Amino acid sequence: MANCCLDEADICLGCHRSYDEILAWHTMNDAEKQALVDRLKIRAQQRKSY
């Protein structure tokens, strides 16, 4: 199991979740998790362009 490593904006360098999203993950239902994963794919692509 990996651990999140946050950057200066509190975004994980590996999974691209924000600190708040990491904390909320365990309370999300499956639909909410899937919606977040979909958003994370976009976020990861955007962060690659930096």
Protein Blocks (a to p, Z undefined) as FASTA:
>chain_A
ZZddddfkopafklopafklmmmmmmpcfklmmmmmmmmmmmmmmmmmZZ
